[in-house]
Each structure stands twice: as structure tokens, then as C-alpha cells.
Amino acid sequence: MTTAGNFRTTAARAACDVSVAGVPWPAYKLIALVLGAVVALVVGVATATAATAVLAGAAVGTVTWVVFSAYCSSSR
């Protein structure tokens, strides 16, 4: 038996989850990891400085994680 509230919660969870090896992961975690790695790679190639690349990648990953996690938790 499904109520309207349970259906909305399930639909919102499905939109924010991605199946990785059969385990549901929040999509924002994967997005943050990919964006952080891409930014680290681009900044590393552009500046040839590992410290700058790592800090930039970590900053982008962290901000992405926090912003999208707030969005997914508010839509549940």
C-alpha cells in the first residue's frame, strides 16, 4: 500500500540515486568526484603545479558535494 507522500519520496530518491554495481549511490557524490578530478586534471596541465591542481580539484569537489546534497535532501 503506497501513500502519496511515500510515492513522492520514492520518486525524489530515484532521481537523486545512481546504481553503481547494484548499490544505490547519491548522484551528487559521483558528480562531485568527476568534477573534482576534471578540474584537478585541467588545472594540473595548465599550471604544471600539483599543489594548485589538488587544491582546486578539492575545492570544486567539496562545493559541488555540499550544493547538490542540499538540493537532493530538500527534494526528498
C-alpha positions in Angstrom: 0.0 0.0 0.0 1.6 3.3 -1.2 0.5 6.7 0.0 1.1 9.9 -2.0 3.8 11.0 0.4 5.7 7.7 0.1 5.4 7.9 -3.7 6.9 11.4 -3.8 9.7 10.4 -1.5 10.5 7.4 -3.6 10.4 9.4 -6.8 12.7 12.0 -5.5 15.1 9.4 -4.1 15.2 7.7 -7.5 16.0 10.9 -9.3 19.0 11.5 -7.0 20.3 8.0 -6.9 22.5 6.1 -9.4 23.1 2.4 -9.3 26.9 1.6 -9.0 27.5 -2.2 -9.0 23.9 -2.7 -7.8 24.3 -0.3 -4.9 22.3 3.0 -5.0 24.7 5.9 -4.6 23.6 9.6 -4.4 24.3 11.1 -7.8 25.8 14.2 -6.2 28.7 12.2 -4.9 29.6 10.9 -8.3 29.1 14.3 -9.9 31.4 15.9 -7.2 34.1 13.2 -7.7 34.1 13.6 -11.5 34.1 17.4 -11.4 36.9 17.5 -8.9 39.0 15.1 -10.9 38.4 17.0 -14.2 39.3 20.3 -12.5 42.4 18.8 -10.9 43.5 17.5 -14.3 42.8 20.7 -16.2 44.5 22.9 -13.6 47.4 20.5 -13.3 48.0 20.6 -17.1 47.5 24.4 -17.3 49.8 25.3 -14.3 52.1 22.2 -14.1 51.8 22.6 -10.3 50.4 19.6 -8.3 49.5 21.6 -5.2 47.4 24.1 -7.1 45.7 21.3 -9.1 44.9 19.3 -5.9 43.5 22.3 -4.0 41.4 23.4 -7.0 40.0 19.9 -7.5 39.3 19.5 -3.8 37.6 22.9 -3.7 35.3 22.2 -6.7 34.5 18.7 -5.4 33.6 20.0 -1.9 31.4 22.9 -3.2 29.7 20.6 -5.6 29.1 17.9 -2.9 27.6 20.4 -0.5 25.4 22.2 -3.0 24.0 19.1 -4.7 23.5 17.3 -1.4 21.4 20.2 -0.1 19.4 20.1 -3.3 18.7 16.3 -3.2 17.9 16.4 0.5 15.4 19.2 0.0 13.6 17.4 -2.8 13.0 14.3 -0.6 
